[in-house]
Amino acid sequence: MKLDVLVGGEPVDALAMITHREASYERGRELVTRLRKLIPRQMFEVPIQAAIGSRVIARETVAAMRKTSSPNAMGGRTFP
């Protein structure tokens, strides 16, 4: 069976592989977990999915970066 990997909803041909039907779920889960650890955080969530045909068998999400700011950096005025 052909195991496709979708990053942000778009298929990535370089990550697709042919696996046996019985091993496809484990291979998909392992690949998606590794990719989640490798891909750096973005300004928005990035879903990573392993799919066979149109059926998604594994999914992980790269979390979005948190917004960090202080009032002084934003031009705010501080009062003593």
HTML snippet that shows the backbone in 3Dmol.js (N, CA, C, O; Angstrom):
<script src="https://3Dmol.org/build/3Dmol-min.js"></script>
<div id="view" style="width:600px;height:400px;position:relative"></div>
<script>
const pdb = `
ATOM      1  N   MET A   1       0.832  -1.172   0.000  1.00  0.00           N
ATOM      2  CA  MET A   1       0.000   0.000   0.000  1.00  0.00           C
ATOM      3  C   MET A   1       0.883   1.245   0.000  1.00  0.00           C
ATOM      4  O   MET A   1       1.981   1.239   0.556  1.00  0.00           O
ATOM      5  N   LYS A   2       0.394   2.301  -0.624  1.00  0.00           N
ATOM      6  CA  LYS A   2       1.152   3.551  -0.664  1.00  0.00           C
ATOM      7  C   LYS A   2       0.755   4.394   0.543  1.00  0.00           C
ATOM      8  O   LYS A   2      -0.422   4.688   0.753  1.00  0.00           O
ATOM      9  N   LEU A   3       1.751   4.775   1.328  1.00  0.00           N
ATOM     10  CA  LEU A   3       1.552   5.604   2.511  1.00  0.00           C
ATOM     11  C   LEU A   3       1.985   7.019   2.164  1.00  0.00           C
ATOM     12  O   LEU A   3       3.168   7.271   1.931  1.00  0.00           O
ATOM     13  N   ASP A   4       1.033   7.942   2.129  1.00  0.00           N
ATOM     14  CA  ASP A   4       1.317   9.337   1.813  1.00  0.00           C
ATOM     15  C   ASP A   4       1.461  10.143   3.099  1.00  0.00           C
ATOM     16  O   ASP A   4       0.816   9.841   4.103  1.00  0.00           O
ATOM     17  N   VAL A   5       2.308  11.168   3.064  1.00  0.00           N
ATOM     18  CA  VAL A   5       2.464  12.078   4.181  1.00  0.00           C
ATOM     19  C   VAL A   5       2.010  13.456   3.717  1.00  0.00           C
ATOM     20  O   VAL A   5       2.470  13.967   2.696  1.00  0.00           O
ATOM     21  N   LEU A   6       1.094  14.049   4.491  1.00  0.00           N
ATOM     22  CA  LEU A   6       0.575  15.374   4.183  1.00  0.00           C
ATOM     23  C   LEU A   6       1.062  16.347   5.249  1.00  0.00           C
ATOM     24  O   LEU A   6       0.887  16.105   6.443  1.00  0.00           O
ATOM     25  N   VAL A   7       1.671  17.444   4.818  1.00  0.00           N
ATOM     26  CA  VAL A   7       2.126  18.487   5.724  1.00  0.00           C
ATOM     27  C   VAL A   7       1.321  19.735   5.394  1.00  0.00           C
ATOM     28  O   VAL A   7       1.424  20.273   4.292  1.00  0.00           O
ATOM     29  N   GLY A   8       0.535  20.187   6.331  1.00  0.00           N
ATOM     30  CA  GLY A   8      -0.326  21.340   6.092  1.00  0.00           C
ATOM     31  C   GLY A   8      -1.412  21.049   5.082  1.00  0.00           C
ATOM     32  O   GLY A   8      -1.884  21.963   4.407  1.00  0.00           O
ATOM     33  N   GLY A   9      -1.820  19.798   4.964  1.00  0.00           N
ATOM     34  CA  GLY A   9      -2.866  19.406   4.030  1.00  0.00           C
ATOM     35  C   GLY A   9      -2.382  19.129   2.623  1.00  0.00           C
ATOM     36  O   GLY A   9      -3.172  18.703   1.780  1.00  0.00           O
ATOM     37  N   GLU A  10      -1.109  19.358   2.342  1.00  0.00           N
ATOM     38  CA  GLU A  10      -0.542  19.132   1.013  1.00  0.00           C
ATOM     39  C   GLU A  10       0.319  17.874   1.020  1.00  0.00           C
ATOM     40  O   GLU A  10       1.157  17.720   1.909  1.00  0.00           O
ATOM     41  N   PRO A  11       0.140  16.967   0.057  1.00  0.00           N
ATOM     42  CA  PRO A  11       0.981  15.759   0.022  1.00  0.00           C
ATOM     43  C   PRO A  11       2.430  16.084  -0.328  1.00  0.00           C
ATOM     44  O   PRO A  11       2.702  16.921  -1.189  1.00  0.00           O
ATOM     45  N   VAL A  12       3.351  15.411   0.351  1.00  0.00           N
ATOM     46  CA  VAL A  12       4.787  15.579   0.106  1.00  0.00           C
ATOM     47  C   VAL A  12       5.278  14.276  -0.523  1.00  0.00           C
ATOM     48  O   VAL A  12       5.377  13.253   0.155  1.00  0.00           O
ATOM     49  N   ASP A  13       5.582  14.315  -1.819  1.00  0.00           N
ATOM     50  CA  ASP A  13       5.959  13.105  -2.549  1.00  0.00           C
ATOM     51  C   ASP A  13       7.255  12.495  -2.040  1.00  0.00           C
ATOM     52  O   ASP A  13       7.424  11.276  -2.082  1.00  0.00           O
ATOM     53  N   ALA A  14       8.165  13.320  -1.563  1.00  0.00           N
ATOM     54  CA  ALA A  14       9.458  12.812  -1.102  1.00  0.00           C
ATOM     55  C   ALA A  14       9.316  11.943   0.143  1.00  0.00           C
ATOM     56  O   ALA A  14      10.207  11.142   0.427  1.00  0.00           O
ATOM     57  N   LEU A  15       8.226  12.077   0.891  1.00  0.00           N
ATOM     58  CA  LEU A  15       8.030  11.308   2.116  1.00  0.00           C
ATOM     59  C   LEU A  15       7.109  10.098   1.930  1.00  0.00           C
ATOM     60  O   LEU A  15       6.915   9.325   2.868  1.00  0.00           O
ATOM     61  N   ALA A  16       6.545   9.927   0.742  1.00  0.00           N
ATOM     62  CA  ALA A  16       5.652   8.794   0.477  1.00  0.00           C
ATOM     63  C   ALA A  16       6.457   7.499   0.430  1.00  0.00           C
ATOM     64  O   ALA A  16       7.622   7.484   0.032  1.00  0.00           O
ATOM     65  N   MET A  17       5.805   6.409   0.846  1.00  0.00           N
ATOM     66  CA  MET A  17       6.485   5.106   0.837  1.00  0.00           C
ATOM     67  C   MET A  17       5.487   3.988   0.582  1.00  0.00           C
ATOM     68  O   MET A  17       4.280   4.142   0.768  1.00  0.00           O
ATOM     69  N   ILE A  18       6.027   2.869   0.154  1.00  0.00           N
ATOM     70  CA  ILE A  18       5.234   1.666  -0.060  1.00  0.00           C
ATOM     71  C   ILE A  18       5.451   0.758   1.148  1.00  0.00           C
ATOM     72  O   ILE A  18       6.586   0.426   1.490  1.00  0.00           O
ATOM     73  N   THR A  19       4.352   0.361   1.790  1.00  0.00           N
ATOM     74  CA  THR A  19       4.456  -0.506   2.962  1.00  0.00           C
ATOM     75  C   THR A  19       3.467  -1.659   2.844  1.00  0.00           C
ATOM     76  O   THR A  19       2.536  -1.628   2.039  1.00  0.00           O
ATOM     77  N   HIS A  20       3.692  -2.657   3.654  1.00  0.00           N
ATOM     78  CA  HIS A  20       2.748  -3.763   3.747  1.00  0.00           C
ATOM     79  C   HIS A  20       1.526  -3.285   4.509  1.00  0.00           C
ATOM     80  O   HIS A  20       1.634  -2.424   5.382  1.00  0.00           O
ATOM     81  N   ARG A  21       0.382  -3.829   4.191  1.00  0.00           N
ATOM     82  CA  ARG A  21      -0.871  -3.408   4.807  1.00  0.00           C
ATOM     83  C   ARG A  21      -0.834  -3.506   6.332  1.00  0.00           C
ATOM     84  O   ARG A  21      -1.328  -2.617   7.025  1.00  0.00           O
ATOM     85  N   GLU A  22      -0.255  -4.573   6.847  1.00  0.00           N
ATOM     86  CA  GLU A  22      -0.229  -4.787   8.304  1.00  0.00           C
ATOM     87  C   GLU A  22       0.740  -3.845   9.017  1.00  0.00           C
ATOM     88  O   GLU A  22       0.530  -3.518  10.185  1.00  0.00           O
ATOM     89  N   ALA A  23       1.787  -3.407   8.336  1.00  0.00           N
ATOM     90  CA  ALA A  23       2.792  -2.546   8.967  1.00  0.00           C
ATOM     91  C   ALA A  23       2.543  -1.062   8.695  1.00  0.00           C
ATOM     92  O   ALA A  23       3.262  -0.213   9.222  1.00  0.00           O
ATOM     93  N   SER A  24       1.547  -0.741   7.889  1.00  0.00           N
ATOM     94  CA  SER A  24       1.364   0.648   7.468  1.00  0.00           C
ATOM     95  C   SER A  24       0.990   1.566   8.629  1.00  0.00           C
ATOM     96  O   SER A  24       1.459   2.704   8.668  1.00  0.00           O
ATOM     97  N   TYR A  25       0.161   1.117   9.577  1.00  0.00           N
ATOM     98  CA  TYR A  25      -0.229   1.981  10.686  1.00  0.00           C
ATOM     99  C   TYR A  25       0.972   2.324  11.565  1.00  0.00           C
ATOM    100  O   TYR A  25       1.162   3.483  11.931  1.00  0.00           O
ATOM    101  N   GLU A  26       1.777   1.325  11.902  1.00  0.00           N
ATOM    102  CA  GLU A  26       2.952   1.565  12.752  1.00  0.00           C
ATOM    103  C   GLU A  26       3.973   2.460  12.055  1.00  0.00           C
ATOM    104  O   GLU A  26       4.539   3.361  12.675  1.00  0.00           O
ATOM    105  N   ARG A  27       4.208   2.210  10.762  1.00  0.00           N
ATOM    106  CA  ARG A  27       5.161   3.035  10.011  1.00  0.00           C
ATOM    107  C   ARG A  27       4.681   4.480   9.915  1.00  0.00           C
ATOM    108  O   ARG A  27       5.471   5.413  10.056  1.00  0.00           O
ATOM    109  N   GLY A  28       3.391   4.659   9.676  1.00  0.00           N
ATOM    110  CA  GLY A  28       2.819   6.004   9.591  1.00  0.00           C
ATOM    111  C   GLY A  28       2.907   6.741  10.907  1.00  0.00           C
ATOM    112  O   GLY A  28       3.282   7.913  10.932  1.00  0.00           O
ATOM    113  N   ARG A  29       2.570   6.080  12.005  1.00  0.00           N
ATOM    114  CA  ARG A  29       2.631   6.709  13.331  1.00  0.00           C
ATOM    115  C   ARG A  29       4.067   7.101  13.675  1.00  0.00           C
ATOM    116  O   ARG A  29       4.307   8.194  14.187  1.00  0.00           O
ATOM    117  N   GLU A  30       5.019   6.212  13.394  1.00  0.00           N
ATOM    118  CA  GLU A  30       6.432   6.485  13.688  1.00  0.00           C
ATOM    119  C   GLU A  30       6.949   7.666  12.863  1.00  0.00           C
ATOM    120  O   GLU A  30       7.637   8.540  13.391  1.00  0.00           O
ATOM    121  N   LEU A  31       6.622   7.692  11.582  1.00  0.00           N
ATOM    122  CA  LEU A  31       7.088   8.762  10.700  1.00  0.00           C
ATOM    123  C   LEU A  31       6.511  10.116  11.107  1.00  0.00           C
ATOM    124  O   LEU A  31       7.227  11.117  11.134  1.00  0.00           O
ATOM    125  N   VAL A  32       5.228  10.145  11.420  1.00  0.00           N
ATOM    126  CA  VAL A  32       4.578  11.395  11.798  1.00  0.00           C
ATOM    127  C   VAL A  32       5.138  11.923  13.121  1.00  0.00           C
ATOM    128  O   VAL A  32       5.322  13.130  13.275  1.00  0.00           O
ATOM    129  N   THR A  33       5.408  11.036  14.068  1.00  0.00           N
ATOM    130  CA  THR A  33       5.974  11.446  15.353  1.00  0.00           C
ATOM    131  C   THR A  33       7.378  12.013  15.176  1.00  0.00           C
ATOM    132  O   THR A  33       7.724  13.014  15.803  1.00  0.00           O
ATOM    133  N   ARG A  34       8.182  11.389  14.338  1.00  0.00           N
ATOM    134  CA  ARG A  34       9.534  11.900  14.081  1.00  0.00           C
ATOM    135  C   ARG A  34       9.496  13.266  13.407  1.00  0.00           C
ATOM    136  O   ARG A  34      10.263  14.160  13.765  1.00  0.00           O
ATOM    137  N   LEU A  35       8.608  13.428  12.436  1.00  0.00           N
ATOM    138  CA  LEU A  35       8.507  14.706  11.733  1.00  0.00           C
ATOM    139  C   LEU A  35       8.071  15.824  12.668  1.00  0.00           C
ATOM    140  O   LEU A  35       8.547  16.952  12.544  1.00  0.00           O
ATOM    141  N   ARG A  36       7.172  15.527  13.601  1.00  0.00           N
ATOM    142  CA  ARG A  36       6.716  16.549  14.542  1.00  0.00           C
ATOM    143  C   ARG A  36       7.876  17.069  15.389  1.00  0.00           C
ATOM    144  O   ARG A  36       7.931  18.253  15.720  1.00  0.00           O
ATOM    145  N   LYS A  37       8.797  16.178  15.734  1.00  0.00           N
ATOM    146  CA  LYS A  37       9.954  16.591  16.537  1.00  0.00           C
ATOM    147  C   LYS A  37      10.971  17.369  15.702  1.00  0.00           C
ATOM    148  O   LYS A  37      11.689  18.212  16.239  1.00  0.00           O
ATOM    149  N   LEU A  38      11.043  17.100  14.402  1.00  0.00           N
ATOM    150  CA  LEU A  38      12.036  17.740  13.533  1.00  0.00           C
ATOM    151  C   LEU A  38      11.609  19.110  13.012  1.00  0.00           C
ATOM    152  O   LEU A  38      12.441  20.008  12.885  1.00  0.00           O
ATOM    153  N   ILE A  39      10.333  19.279  12.711  1.00  0.00           N
ATOM    154  CA  ILE A  39       9.859  20.520  12.100  1.00  0.00           C
ATOM    155  C   ILE A  39       9.797  21.612  13.174  1.00  0.00           C
ATOM    156  O   ILE A  39       9.158  21.412  14.207  1.00  0.00           O
ATOM    157  N   PRO A  40      10.442  22.753  12.955  1.00  0.00           N
ATOM    158  CA  PRO A  40      10.409  23.829  13.960  1.00  0.00           C
ATOM    159  C   PRO A  40       9.019  24.454  14.058  1.00  0.00           C
ATOM    160  O   PRO A  40       8.221  24.382  13.123  1.00  0.00           O
ATOM    161  N   ARG A  41       8.751  25.063  15.201  1.00  0.00           N
ATOM    162  CA  ARG A  41       7.465  25.718  15.410  1.00  0.00           C
ATOM    163  C   ARG A  41       7.303  26.887  14.444  1.00  0.00           C
ATOM    164  O   ARG A  41       8.268  27.573  14.104  1.00  0.00           O
ATOM    165  N   GLN A  42       6.075  27.095  14.014  1.00  0.00           N
ATOM    166  CA  GLN A  42       5.748  28.174  13.089  1.00  0.00           C
ATOM    167  C   GLN A  42       4.857  29.183  13.801  1.00  0.00           C
ATOM    168  O   GLN A  42       4.576  29.032  14.990  1.00  0.00           O
ATOM    169  N   MET A  43       4.419  30.191  13.098  1.00  0.00           N
ATOM    170  CA  MET A  43       3.507  31.184  13.673  1.00  0.00           C
ATOM    171  C   MET A  43       2.081  30.647  13.759  1.00  0.00           C
ATOM    172  O   MET A  43       1.219  31.273  14.376  1.00  0.00           O
ATOM    173  N   PHE A  44       1.831  29.492  13.144  1.00  0.00           N
ATOM    174  CA  PHE A  44       0.509  28.879  13.154  1.00  0.00           C
ATOM    175  C   PHE A  44       0.694  27.371  13.274  1.00  0.00           C
ATOM    176  O   PHE A  44       1.792  26.862  13.050  1.00  0.00           O
ATOM    177  N   GLU A  45      -0.364  26.661  13.623  1.00  0.00           N
ATOM    178  CA  GLU A  45      -0.290  25.211  13.757  1.00  0.00           C
ATOM    179  C   GLU A  45      -0.104  24.557  12.391  1.00  0.00           C
ATOM    180  O   GLU A  45      -0.702  24.983  11.403  1.00  0.00           O
ATOM    181  N   VAL A  46       0.731  23.518  12.345  1.00  0.00           N
ATOM    182  CA  VAL A  46       0.979  22.788  11.108  1.00  0.00           C
ATOM    183  C   VAL A  46       0.596  21.328  11.338  1.00  0.00           C
ATOM    184  O   VAL A  46       1.275  20.629  12.090  1.00  0.00           O
ATOM    185  N   PRO A  47      -0.485  20.851  10.700  1.00  0.00           N
ATOM    186  CA  PRO A  47      -0.847  19.444  10.862  1.00  0.00           C
ATOM    187  C   PRO A  47       0.025  18.550   9.978  1.00  0.00           C
ATOM    188  O   PRO A  47       0.315  18.886   8.830  1.00  0.00           O
ATOM    189  N   ILE A  48       0.436  17.409  10.528  1.00  0.00           N
ATOM    190  CA  ILE A  48       1.202  16.402   9.789  1.00  0.00           C
ATOM    191  C   ILE A  48       0.369  15.132   9.829  1.00  0.00           C
ATOM    192  O   ILE A  48       0.013  14.652  10.906  1.00  0.00           O
ATOM    193  N   GLN A  49       0.057  14.585   8.655  1.00  0.00           N
ATOM    194  CA  GLN A  49      -0.825  13.426   8.589  1.00  0.00           C
ATOM    195  C   GLN A  49      -0.211  12.337   7.729  1.00  0.00           C
ATOM    196  O   GLN A  49       0.452  12.614   6.729  1.00  0.00           O
ATOM    197  N   ALA A  50      -0.443  11.087   8.133  1.00  0.00           N
ATOM    198  CA  ALA A  50      -0.095   9.932   7.310  1.00  0.00           C
ATOM    199  C   ALA A  50      -1.405   9.350   6.803  1.00  0.00           C
ATOM    200  O   ALA A  50      -2.321   9.104   7.587  1.00  0.00           O
ATOM    201  N   ALA A  51      -1.499   9.130   5.499  1.00  0.00           N
ATOM    202  CA  ALA A  51      -2.756   8.681   4.913  1.00  0.00           C
ATOM    203  C   ALA A  51      -2.512   7.568   3.901  1.00  0.00           C
ATOM    204  O   ALA A  51      -1.481   7.514   3.229  1.00  0.00           O
ATOM    205  N   ILE A  52      -3.502   6.685   3.821  1.00  0.00           N
ATOM    206  CA  ILE A  52      -3.536   5.666   2.778  1.00  0.00           C
ATOM    207  C   ILE A  52      -4.761   5.985   1.941  1.00  0.00           C
ATOM    208  O   ILE A  52      -5.894   5.822   2.393  1.00  0.00           O
ATOM    209  N   GLY A  53      -4.525   6.442   0.718  1.00  0.00           N
ATOM    210  CA  GLY A  53      -5.624   6.916  -0.111  1.00  0.00           C
ATOM    211  C   GLY A  53      -6.180   8.198   0.487  1.00  0.00           C
ATOM    212  O   GLY A  53      -5.453   9.179   0.644  1.00  0.00           O
ATOM    213  N   SER A  54      -7.478   8.195   0.824  1.00  0.00           N
ATOM    214  CA  SER A  54      -8.079   9.370   1.455  1.00  0.00           C
ATOM    215  C   SER A  54      -8.271   9.165   2.956  1.00  0.00           C
ATOM    216  O   SER A  54      -8.793  10.045   3.641  1.00  0.00           O
ATOM    217  N   ARG A  55      -7.853   8.011   3.469  1.00  0.00           N
ATOM    218  CA  ARG A  55      -8.043   7.697   4.889  1.00  0.00           C
ATOM    219  C   ARG A  55      -6.803   8.070   5.698  1.00  0.00           C
ATOM    220  O   ARG A  55      -5.717   7.543   5.456  1.00  0.00           O
ATOM    221  N   VAL A  56      -6.967   8.977   6.658  1.00  0.00           N
ATOM    222  CA  VAL A  56      -5.867   9.404   7.516  1.00  0.00           C
ATOM    223  C   VAL A  56      -5.704   8.371   8.630  1.00  0.00           C
ATOM    224  O   VAL A  56      -6.660   8.059   9.339  1.00  0.00           O
ATOM    225  N   ILE A  57      -4.485   7.841   8.781  1.00  0.00           N
ATOM    226  CA  ILE A  57      -4.260   6.817   9.802  1.00  0.00           C
ATOM    227  C   ILE A  57      -3.463   7.331  10.987  1.00  0.00           C
ATOM    228  O   ILE A  57      -3.470   6.702  12.045  1.00  0.00           O
ATOM    229  N   ALA A  58      -2.767   8.469  10.840  1.00  0.00           N
ATOM    230  CA  ALA A  58      -2.002   9.047  11.944  1.00  0.00           C
ATOM    231  C   ALA A  58      -1.945  10.557  11.746  1.00  0.00           C
ATOM    232  O   ALA A  58      -1.865  11.049  10.620  1.00  0.00           O
ATOM    233  N   ARG A  59      -1.988  11.287  12.868  1.00  0.00           N
ATOM    234  CA  ARG A  59      -1.954  12.747  12.790  1.00  0.00           C
ATOM    235  C   ARG A  59      -1.233  13.308  14.009  1.00  0.00           C
ATOM    236  O   ARG A  59      -1.443  12.862  15.137  1.00  0.00           O
ATOM    237  N   GLU A  60      -0.380  14.294  13.758  1.00  0.00           N
ATOM    238  CA  GLU A  60       0.291  15.061  14.809  1.00  0.00           C
ATOM    239  C   GLU A  60       0.209  16.520  14.385  1.00  0.00           C
ATOM    240  O   GLU A  60       0.018  16.820  13.206  1.00  0.00           O
ATOM    241  N   THR A  61       0.353  17.424  15.344  1.00  0.00           N
ATOM    242  CA  THR A  61       0.294  18.850  15.045  1.00  0.00           C
ATOM    243  C   THR A  61       1.508  19.540  15.647  1.00  0.00           C
ATOM    244  O   THR A  61       1.800  19.381  16.832  1.00  0.00           O
ATOM    245  N   VAL A  62       2.214  20.309  14.819  1.00  0.00           N
ATOM    246  CA  VAL A  62       3.309  21.147  15.311  1.00  0.00           C
ATOM    247  C   VAL A  62       2.653  22.390  15.895  1.00  0.00           C
ATOM    248  O   VAL A  62       1.960  23.123  15.189  1.00  0.00           O
ATOM    249  N   ALA A  63       2.872  22.623  17.178  1.00  0.00           N
ATOM    250  CA  ALA A  63       2.207  23.719  17.870  1.00  0.00           C
ATOM    251  C   ALA A  63       2.701  25.078  17.378  1.00  0.00           C
ATOM    252  O   ALA A  63       3.834  25.218  16.918  1.00  0.00           O
ATOM    253  N   ALA A  64       1.841  26.055  17.484  1.00  0.00           N
ATOM    254  CA  ALA A  64       2.199  27.414  17.101  1.00  0.00           C
ATOM    255  C   ALA A  64       3.043  28.051  18.195  1.00  0.00           C
ATOM    256  O   ALA A  64       2.935  27.688  19.367  1.00  0.00           O
ATOM    257  N   MET A  65       3.885  29.006  17.804  1.00  0.00           N
ATOM    258  CA  MET A  65       4.672  29.738  18.788  1.00  0.00           C
ATOM    259  C   MET A  65       3.751  30.648  19.585  1.00  0.00           C
ATOM    260  O   MET A  65       2.755  31.157  19.070  1.00  0.00           O
ATOM    261  N   ARG A  66       4.094  30.839  20.827  1.00  0.00           N
ATOM    262  CA  ARG A  66       3.315  31.738  21.671  1.00  0.00           C
ATOM    263  C   ARG A  66       3.754  33.172  21.424  1.00  0.00           C
ATOM    264  O   ARG A  66       4.912  33.444  21.107  1.00  0.00           O
ATOM    265  N   LYS A  67       2.818  34.065  21.576  1.00  0.00           N
ATOM    266  CA  LYS A  67       3.101  35.475  21.371  1.00  0.00           C
ATOM    267  C   LYS A  67       3.792  36.010  22.621  1.00  0.00           C
ATOM    268  O   LYS A  67       3.253  35.904  23.723  1.00  0.00           O
ATOM    269  N   THR A  68       4.978  36.581  22.456  1.00  0.00           N
ATOM    270  CA  THR A  68       5.682  37.153  23.590  1.00  0.00           C
ATOM    271  C   THR A  68       5.914  38.627  23.323  1.00  0.00           C
ATOM    272  O   THR A  68       6.474  39.007  22.295  1.00  0.00           O
ATOM    273  N   SER A  69       5.478  39.447  24.260  1.00  0.00           N
ATOM    274  CA  SER A  69       5.709  40.883  24.120  1.00  0.00           C
ATOM    275  C   SER A  69       5.610  41.502  25.503  1.00  0.00           C
ATOM    276  O   SER A  69       4.979  40.951  26.405  1.00  0.00           O
ATOM    277  N   SER A  70       6.228  42.625  25.649  1.00  0.00           N
ATOM    278  CA  SER A  70       6.108  43.381  26.886  1.00  0.00           C
ATOM    279  C   SER A  70       5.572  44.763  26.529  1.00  0.00           C
ATOM    280  O   SER A  70       5.724  45.216  25.395  1.00  0.00           O
ATOM    281  N   PRO A  71       4.951  45.428  27.487  1.00  0.00           N
ATOM    282  CA  PRO A  71       4.384  46.744  27.160  1.00  0.00           C
ATOM    283  C   PRO A  71       5.421  47.744  26.662  1.00  0.00           C
ATOM    284  O   PRO A  71       5.114  48.571  25.803  1.00  0.00           O
ATOM    285  N   ASN A  72       6.650  47.680  27.189  1.00  0.00           N
ATOM    286  CA  ASN A  72       7.679  48.633  26.750  1.00  0.00           C
ATOM    287  C   ASN A  72       8.076  48.394  25.301  1.00  0.00           C
ATOM    288  O   ASN A  72       8.338  49.344  24.564  1.00  0.00           O
ATOM    289  N   ALA A  73       8.123  47.155  24.895  1.00  0.00           N
ATOM    290  CA  ALA A  73       8.513  46.850  23.526  1.00  0.00           C
ATOM    291  C   ALA A  73       7.436  47.294  22.536  1.00  0.00           C
ATOM    292  O   ALA A  73       7.726  47.544  21.366  1.00  0.00           O
ATOM    293  N   MET A  74       6.220  47.386  23.001  1.00  0.00           N
ATOM    294  CA  MET A  74       5.121  47.757  22.125  1.00  0.00           C
ATOM    295  C   MET A  74       4.886  49.271  22.097  1.00  0.00           C
ATOM    296  O   MET A  74       3.926  49.735  21.481  1.00  0.00           O
ATOM    297  N   GLY A  75       5.754  50.044  22.760  1.00  0.00           N
ATOM    298  CA  GLY A  75       5.610  51.492  22.762  1.00  0.00           C
ATOM    299  C   GLY A  75       4.693  51.996  23.854  1.00  0.00           C
ATOM    300  O   GLY A  75       4.268  53.151  23.851  1.00  0.00           O
ATOM    301  N   GLY A  76       4.394  51.099  24.794  1.00  0.00           N
ATOM    302  CA  GLY A  76       3.522  51.508  25.905  1.00  0.00           C
ATOM    303  C   GLY A  76       4.255  52.368  26.904  1.00  0.00           C
ATOM    304  O   GLY A  76       5.482  52.330  26.994  1.00  0.00           O
ATOM    305  N   ARG A  77       3.520  53.122  27.630  1.00  0.00           N
ATOM    306  CA  ARG A  77       4.109  54.022  28.610  1.00  0.00           C
ATOM    307  C   ARG A  77       3.969  53.409  29.995  1.00  0.00           C
ATOM    308  O   ARG A  77       2.905  52.895  30.343  1.00  0.00           O
ATOM    309  N   THR A  78       5.043  53.460  30.794  1.00  0.00           N
ATOM    310  CA  THR A  78       4.988  52.944  32.153  1.00  0.00           C
ATOM    311  C   THR A  78       5.022  54.104  33.128  1.00  0.00           C
ATOM    312  O   THR A  78       5.734  55.088  32.922  1.00  0.00           O
ATOM    313  N   PHE A  79       4.261  53.980  34.168  1.00  0.00           N
ATOM    314  CA  PHE A  79       4.198  55.017  35.200  1.00  0.00           C
ATOM    315  C   PHE A  79       4.849  54.498  36.468  1.00  0.00           C
ATOM    316  O   PHE A  79       4.627  53.352  36.859  1.00  0.00           O
ATOM    317  N   PRO A  80       5.665  55.348  37.126  1.00  0.00           N
ATOM    318  CA  PRO A  80       6.328  54.894  38.354  1.00  0.00           C
ATOM    319  C   PRO A  80       5.370  54.706  39.501  1.00  0.00           C
ATOM    320  O   PRO A  80       5.785  54.327  40.596  1.00  0.00           O
TER     321      PRO A  80
END
`;
const viewer = $3Dmol.createViewer("view");
viewer.addModel(pdb, "pdb");
viewer.setStyle({}, {cartoon: {color: "spectrum"}});
viewer.zoomTo();
viewer.render();
</script>
